[in-house]
Amino acid sequence: MNKSFIISACMALSLFSSCRTTKNAASIADIEGEWNITSINNQPLSIEKGATQPFIGFDTEAGRIYGNSGCNRIMSSLDLKAKPGEITFKQMASTMMAGPGMETEKEVLAALSQAKTYRKSGKDEIVLYDGNKKAVVGLEKRCYPMTTDELQGEWTVVKVFGEPLPETAGEKPFIAFDFTEKKINGYSGCNRFMGKLNINEGEKVSISIPPVAATRMACPNMEVENNILSALSGVKTFGKLKNKRVALFTAGGAQVLELTQK
């Protein structure tokens, strides 16, 4: 075979590999925000019923890592001076609660402890690799920022604490946000409710909902209503999901409600 042809082919292959590497390279700015943990060791992550969707957040301004590993909240420091594409989860601290998601939590923490580098793998997706360049954690963008103007109006409740609402023949539970009057009202599956809507216009907009007033009808199944009202009491932040729905989160980042525009 012609020697010059072999050299040219090798150079072309090297150039192709270099372009692909550059395209998938990631900087610390690329990991800013919150990411759902969707796979461990190239296998889809299975989430137990009642467990929290594991996620990890990177605060590139404060230099911190935070999130939830399935049952407990996790936190660590983010080395802002690390080379682009390099990361470690050293001295990861965690709360000590017991509950659903403990098996998932063990997998998540073990995989994170092995992570050494990160790369983009697609639109809004990041993969963490170990020291042998083996994929150990797959991440997908958790949600996208939205304004109070975008949240204004009525939204149908489709999930509470991660569980889809059962289909019913009657009116579906909904929540209506009025940021002008700073009020909230809606239907929780049995009763109508109304209350105040507190807004914190800080660097990151947050909201809170004091205990609401509600009508006092009794229904055969009050579980959905109790869950919705309980979820509302813990809401602090919100964001737009990849499926164009809206999620409401607690201060700790647990997703408690999923809404679709009414």
KAWOSUL-V113131 format. One line per field, one symbol per residue. ss: DSSP state (A for helix, B for strand, O for the rest). A space follows every 50 residues. Layout:
# KAWOSUL-V113131
ss = ???
This chain:
# KAWOSUL-V113131
ss = OOAAAAAAAAAAAAAAAAAAAAAAOOOAAAAOBBBBBBBBOOBBOOOOOO OOOOBBBBBOOOOBBBBBOOOOBBBBBOOOOOOOOBOOOOOOBBOOOOOO OAAAAAAAAAAAAAOOBBBBBBOOBBBBBOOOOOBBBBBBBOOBOOOAAA AOBBBBBBBBOOBBOOOOOOOOOBBBBBOOOOBBBBBOOOOBBBBBOBBB OOOOOBBBOOOOBBOOOOOOOOAAAAAAAAAAAOBBBBBBOOOOOBBBBB OOOOBBBBBBBO
